Amino acid sequence: MNIGEIARRAGVSRSTVSYALSGKRSISPETRARIQAVMDELDYQPSATARALSSGQTHTLGLVFPPASSHYTDMQLDFIGSLVEAAAGFGYDVLLAGSVGDGVQGLRRLVAERRVDGAILMEIRLDDARVDYLTDAGFPFVTIGRTGTPDRTRWVDMDYTALVGSCVRHLAQLGHRRIAFVNRSERLFRAGYESAHRSLTGFENACADQGVIGTPHLCGDDAASGEQVVARILAADPETTAVVTVNEAALGGLYRGLAAHGRKVPLDFSVTGIAASRWATAVTPQLTSADVSAAEMGRVAVELLLELLAAPGAAPRHVLLAPPVSLRASAGPAPESGN
């Protein structure tokens, strides 16, 4: 069905139907009602392409989210789902755009073809070619995460440095003197993923401040890697009594690895970290953690982007989240043998 058929049935010109759809010119209430009645009868919905051509807007946001490995993890899907839900609340659809390598090639198509009104980037690196490209192109975007030069862009992020530091201080107050840190994978760390680097900085600084021995470990984003890293931790320093982790995907493996080595949580070994609450409460005992709110981060990212679309010249705005550490059951006093 096209506007020619609607015009014929309503007894008006094609241009009149076009004006009724776009709102670019005033039309008498009687004519508009007649056109609307025909559209209702035919169950006509103007295509997104037609709306974009007439208004210059697609009412679609691009989510550029490369998977950390060959697939999206459950935690990444939580972020995607929360952002799609937030965008829908403002009347926007979301186009998921993957990227490989530096990610710029896919962005070139997105910008050149104007498939979306603006973009949200995730899995940010300290030196991120995607951010540089969109900045140079003058294309509106925000990031979930921030680069090494964050003042020039709009972003929402977790304060990984402060939050990991809070976990270390909590363990130190419980008497733990040897603490391990389970980070993201070696590949992501070498690629410059900002959360991995800022988390490590927070861990090292807090260990120095608290006078505790801290040992960092890289770990793949899966349960099997979590089990393997426990074996490495205990082989390197059997007196380790606690761990801080930012690797949600490995969390279940950490618990299984500790059990396999005869460590009971939290009697013999304490576990803390940064994780989405639904993952922190899914393990037994529940994880003492700074809870990541995927819903809040998705909502804030969408709001930041829509603000930019409404006022393209607006100054960059940043939202840095630092939720408190939720005290659950996975952290307890250090065992005497570990002091």
PEMODA-V135476 format. One record per residue. N is the residue number from 1. BURIAL is I if it has 9 or more other ideal C-beta (glycine too) atoms within 8 Angstrom, else O. D_FIRST is the distance of its C-alpha to the first C-alpha in whole Angstrom. Layout:
BEGIN
n=N burial=BURIAL d_first=D_FIRST
n=N burial=BURIAL d_first=D_FIRST
END
This chain:
BEGIN
n=1 burial=O d_first=0
n=2 burial=O d_first=4
n=3 burial=I d_first=7
n=4 burial=O d_first=8
n=5 burial=I d_first=7
n=6 burial=I d_first=8
n=7 burial=I d_first=11
n=8 burial=O d_first=12
n=9 burial=I d_first=12
n=10 burial=I d_first=14
n=11 burial=O d_first=16
n=12 burial=I d_first=16
n=13 burial=O d_first=16
n=14 burial=O d_first=13
n=15 burial=O d_first=16
n=16 burial=I d_first=17
n=17 burial=I d_first=13
n=18 burial=I d_first=14
n=19 burial=I d_first=17
n=20 burial=I d_first=16
n=21 burial=I d_first=15
n=22 burial=O d_first=17
n=23 burial=O d_first=20
n=24 burial=O d_first=22
n=25 burial=O d_first=23
n=26 burial=O d_first=24
n=27 burial=I d_first=22
n=28 burial=O d_first=24
n=29 burial=O d_first=23
n=30 burial=O d_first=23
n=31 burial=I d_first=20
n=32 burial=I d_first=18
n=33 burial=O d_first=19
n=34 burial=I d_first=17
n=35 burial=I d_first=14
n=36 burial=I d_first=14
n=37 burial=I d_first=15
n=38 burial=I d_first=11
n=39 burial=I d_first=10
n=40 burial=O d_first=12
n=41 burial=O d_first=12
n=42 burial=I d_first=8
n=43 burial=O d_first=9
n=44 burial=I d_first=7
n=45 burial=O d_first=9
n=46 burial=O d_first=10
n=47 burial=O d_first=11
n=48 burial=I d_first=15
n=49 burial=O d_first=15
n=50 burial=I d_first=13
n=51 burial=I d_first=16
n=52 burial=I d_first=18
n=53 burial=O d_first=18
n=54 burial=I d_first=18
n=55 burial=O d_first=21
n=56 burial=O d_first=23
n=57 burial=O d_first=23
n=58 burial=I d_first=21
n=59 burial=I d_first=23
n=60 burial=I d_first=24
n=61 burial=I d_first=27
n=62 burial=I d_first=29
n=63 burial=I d_first=32
n=64 burial=I d_first=34
n=65 burial=I d_first=36
n=66 burial=I d_first=38
n=67 burial=I d_first=39
n=68 burial=I d_first=43
n=69 burial=I d_first=44
n=70 burial=O d_first=42
n=71 burial=O d_first=40
n=72 burial=O d_first=39
n=73 burial=I d_first=42
n=74 burial=O d_first=41
n=75 burial=I d_first=42
n=76 burial=I d_first=40
n=77 burial=I d_first=37
n=78 burial=I d_first=38
n=79 burial=I d_first=38
n=80 burial=I d_first=34
n=81 burial=I d_first=33
n=82 burial=I d_first=35
n=83 burial=I d_first=33
n=84 burial=I d_first=30
n=85 burial=I d_first=31
n=86 burial=I d_first=32
n=87 burial=I d_first=29
n=88 burial=I d_first=27
n=89 burial=O d_first=29
n=90 burial=O d_first=28
n=91 burial=O d_first=25
n=92 burial=I d_first=25
n=93 burial=I d_first=23
n=94 burial=I d_first=26
n=95 burial=I d_first=26
n=96 burial=O d_first=29
n=97 burial=I d_first=30
n=98 burial=I d_first=34
n=99 burial=I d_first=36
n=100 burial=O d_first=39
n=101 burial=O d_first=42
n=102 burial=O d_first=42
n=103 burial=I d_first=39
n=104 burial=I d_first=38
n=105 burial=I d_first=36
n=106 burial=I d_first=33
n=107 burial=I d_first=33
n=108 burial=I d_first=33
n=109 burial=I d_first=30
n=110 burial=I d_first=29
n=111 burial=I d_first=30
n=112 burial=O d_first=29
n=113 burial=O d_first=26
n=114 burial=O d_first=26
n=115 burial=I d_first=24
n=116 burial=I d_first=25
n=117 burial=I d_first=27
n=118 burial=I d_first=30
n=119 burial=I d_first=32
n=120 burial=I d_first=35
n=121 burial=I d_first=37
n=122 burial=I d_first=39
n=123 burial=I d_first=42
n=124 burial=I d_first=44
n=125 burial=I d_first=47
n=126 burial=I d_first=50
n=127 burial=O d_first=49
n=128 burial=I d_first=45
n=129 burial=I d_first=44
n=130 burial=I d_first=40
n=131 burial=I d_first=42
n=132 burial=O d_first=43
n=133 burial=I d_first=40
n=134 burial=I d_first=38
n=135 burial=I d_first=41
n=136 burial=O d_first=41
n=137 burial=O d_first=38
n=138 burial=O d_first=37
n=139 burial=O d_first=34
n=140 burial=I d_first=34
n=141 burial=I d_first=36
n=142 burial=I d_first=38
n=143 burial=I d_first=40
n=144 burial=I d_first=41
n=145 burial=I d_first=45
n=146 burial=I d_first=46
n=147 burial=I d_first=48
n=148 burial=O d_first=52
n=149 burial=O d_first=51
n=150 burial=I d_first=49
n=151 burial=O d_first=49
n=152 burial=O d_first=47
n=153 burial=I d_first=44
n=154 burial=I d_first=42
n=155 burial=I d_first=43
n=156 burial=I d_first=43
n=157 burial=I d_first=46
n=158 burial=I d_first=49
n=159 burial=I d_first=52
n=160 burial=I d_first=53
n=161 burial=I d_first=57
n=162 burial=I d_first=58
n=163 burial=I d_first=56
n=164 burial=I d_first=58
n=165 burial=I d_first=61
n=166 burial=I d_first=61
n=167 burial=I d_first=61
n=168 burial=I d_first=64
n=169 burial=I d_first=66
n=170 burial=I d_first=65
n=171 burial=I d_first=66
n=172 burial=I d_first=69
n=173 burial=O d_first=70
n=174 burial=I d_first=70
n=175 burial=O d_first=73
n=176 burial=I d_first=71
n=177 burial=I d_first=72
n=178 burial=I d_first=71
n=179 burial=I d_first=67
n=180 burial=I d_first=64
n=181 burial=I d_first=61
n=182 burial=I d_first=58
n=183 burial=I d_first=55
n=184 burial=I d_first=52
n=185 burial=I d_first=52
n=186 burial=O d_first=54
n=187 burial=O d_first=51
n=188 burial=I d_first=50
n=189 burial=I d_first=53
n=190 burial=O d_first=54
n=191 burial=O d_first=50
n=192 burial=I d_first=51
n=193 burial=I d_first=49
n=194 burial=I d_first=50
n=195 burial=I d_first=50
n=196 burial=I d_first=53
n=197 burial=I d_first=55
n=198 burial=I d_first=55
n=199 burial=I d_first=56
n=200 burial=I d_first=59
n=201 burial=I d_first=60
n=202 burial=I d_first=60
n=203 burial=I d_first=62
n=204 burial=I d_first=64
n=205 burial=I d_first=65
n=206 burial=I d_first=65
n=207 burial=I d_first=68
n=208 burial=O d_first=70
n=209 burial=O d_first=70
n=210 burial=I d_first=71
n=211 burial=O d_first=73
n=212 burial=I d_first=72
n=213 burial=O d_first=71
n=214 burial=I d_first=67
n=215 burial=I d_first=66
n=216 burial=I d_first=62
n=217 burial=I d_first=61
n=218 burial=O d_first=57
n=219 burial=I d_first=55
n=220 burial=I d_first=52
n=221 burial=I d_first=49
n=222 burial=I d_first=50
n=223 burial=I d_first=52
n=224 burial=O d_first=54
n=225 burial=I d_first=55
n=226 burial=I d_first=56
n=227 burial=I d_first=59
n=228 burial=I d_first=60
n=229 burial=I d_first=60
n=230 burial=I d_first=62
n=231 burial=I d_first=65
n=232 burial=I d_first=65
n=233 burial=I d_first=66
n=234 burial=I d_first=68
n=235 burial=O d_first=70
n=236 burial=O d_first=70
n=237 burial=I d_first=72
n=238 burial=O d_first=72
n=239 burial=O d_first=73
n=240 burial=I d_first=70
n=241 burial=I d_first=69
n=242 burial=I d_first=66
n=243 burial=I d_first=62
n=244 burial=I d_first=60
n=245 burial=I d_first=56
n=246 burial=I d_first=53
n=247 burial=I d_first=51
n=248 burial=I d_first=50
n=249 burial=I d_first=48
n=250 burial=I d_first=52
n=251 burial=I d_first=53
n=252 burial=I d_first=53
n=253 burial=I d_first=55
n=254 burial=I d_first=58
n=255 burial=I d_first=59
n=256 burial=I d_first=59
n=257 burial=I d_first=61
n=258 burial=I d_first=64
n=259 burial=I d_first=64
n=260 burial=O d_first=65
n=261 burial=I d_first=68
n=262 burial=O d_first=69
n=263 burial=I d_first=68
n=264 burial=I d_first=67
n=265 burial=I d_first=64
n=266 burial=I d_first=66
n=267 burial=O d_first=69
n=268 burial=I d_first=70
n=269 burial=I d_first=67
n=270 burial=I d_first=65
n=271 burial=I d_first=61
n=272 burial=I d_first=59
n=273 burial=I d_first=56
n=274 burial=I d_first=52
n=275 burial=I d_first=50
n=276 burial=I d_first=47
n=277 burial=I d_first=48
n=278 burial=O d_first=46
n=279 burial=I d_first=48
n=280 burial=I d_first=51
n=281 burial=I d_first=52
n=282 burial=O d_first=51
n=283 burial=I d_first=54
n=284 burial=O d_first=57
n=285 burial=I d_first=59
n=286 burial=I d_first=56
n=287 burial=I d_first=56
n=288 burial=I d_first=58
n=289 burial=I d_first=55
n=290 burial=I d_first=53
n=291 burial=I d_first=50
n=292 burial=I d_first=47
n=293 burial=I d_first=44
n=294 burial=I d_first=41
n=295 burial=I d_first=39
n=296 burial=O d_first=41
n=297 burial=I d_first=41
n=298 burial=I d_first=37
n=299 burial=I d_first=37
n=300 burial=I d_first=39
n=301 burial=I d_first=37
n=302 burial=I d_first=34
n=303 burial=I d_first=36
n=304 burial=I d_first=38
n=305 burial=I d_first=35
n=306 burial=I d_first=33
n=307 burial=I d_first=36
n=308 burial=I d_first=36
n=309 burial=I d_first=32
n=310 burial=O d_first=33
n=311 burial=O d_first=37
n=312 burial=O d_first=37
n=313 burial=O d_first=40
n=314 burial=O d_first=42
n=315 burial=O d_first=45
n=316 burial=O d_first=44
n=317 burial=O d_first=45
n=318 burial=I d_first=46
n=319 burial=I d_first=46
n=320 burial=O d_first=49
n=321 burial=I d_first=49
n=322 burial=O d_first=52
n=323 burial=I d_first=52
n=324 burial=O d_first=56
n=325 burial=I d_first=57
n=326 burial=I d_first=56
n=327 burial=O d_first=60
n=328 burial=I d_first=59
n=329 burial=O d_first=61
n=330 burial=I d_first=61
n=331 burial=I d_first=64
n=332 burial=O d_first=67
n=333 burial=O d_first=71
n=334 burial=I d_first=72
n=335 burial=I d_first=74
n=336 burial=O d_first=78
n=337 burial=O d_first=78
n=338 burial=I d_first=75
n=339 burial=O d_first=77
END
